[in-house]
Amino acid sequence: MTSTRNGPVRTDAPSQRTSAGHRPGLAPVRLGKTWGYVDQSGHFVINPQFEDASSFSEGLAAIRMAKRWGFIDKNGKMVINPQFDSARSFSDGISRVELGSKVGYIDNSGKYIWNPNK
């Protein structure tokens, strides 16, 4: 058994390897203490290596490494290095990020479009 954000997933049952609530594509799955991503057939496409992971949105997924959040693409390439205390999924090309008690917004390249402030 592994688990996704929406609950456990049986990895020995091909029809149940991804959970409901995930859009077609890759789904975050926890194996032991680390998260990776599986395709619709349940095969790991991005090996478990993250402390936490979110679903893909607009081609990017927020992942946590060394207690910091960043973003990867669907190939597992780090697009925005982990540097945030918190990061939300992209919507309309922007993501809300937090550094301590400050909130800012970044574009999909990691450039601030609204610098962090209280």
VENTABEL-V35664 format. One record per residue. N is the residue number from 1. RES is the residue in one letter. D_LAST is the distance of its C-alpha to the last C-alpha in Angstrom with 2 decimals. Layout:
n-><N N>
res-><RES RES>
d_last-><D_LAST D_LAST>
//
This chain:
n-><1 2 3 4 5 6 7 8 9 10 11 12 13 14 15 16 17 18 19 20 21 22 23 24 25 26 27 28 29 30 31 32 33 34 35 36 37 38 39 40 41 42 43 44 45 46 47 48 49 50 51 52 53 54 55 56 57 58 59 60 61 62 63 64 65 66 67 68 69 70 71 72 73 74 75 76 77 78 79 80 81 82 83 84 85 86 87 88 89 90 91 92 93 94 95 96 97 98 99 100 101 102 103 104 105 106 107 108 109 110 111 112 113 114 115 116 117 118>
res-><M T S T R N G P V R T D A P S Q R T S A G H R P G L A P V R L G K T W G Y V D Q S G H F V I N P Q F E D A S S F S E G L A A I R M A K R W G F I D K N G K M V I N P Q F D S A R S F S D G I S R V E L G S K V G Y I D N S G K Y I W N P N K>
d_last-><41.72 38.32 35.33 32.89 29.75 32.22 34.62 37.51 39.52 43.12 43.62 47.39 47.40 46.77 46.10 43.30 41.39 38.34 36.86 36.51 33.17 32.90 33.76 36.75 36.04 34.46 33.20 31.28 33.71 33.55 36.61 36.65 33.26 32.17 31.26 32.95 33.92 37.24 38.93 40.70 43.75 41.80 42.16 39.36 38.25 35.36 36.42 34.43 32.29 28.72 27.07 25.65 25.92 25.05 27.31 27.65 26.02 26.90 28.75 26.02 25.16 22.27 23.85 22.93 24.77 24.44 21.46 19.45 19.22 20.78 23.12 26.92 29.40 32.40 34.49 32.20 31.20 27.78 26.05 22.53 22.71 20.96 17.82 15.02 14.32 14.45 15.76 17.12 20.37 20.77 21.44 22.69 22.06 18.33 16.46 12.99 12.06 9.83 9.96 9.58 6.49 4.75 6.25 8.85 12.41 15.68 19.27 22.19 22.87 19.51 18.57 15.04 15.29 11.63 10.03 7.08 3.80 0.00>
//
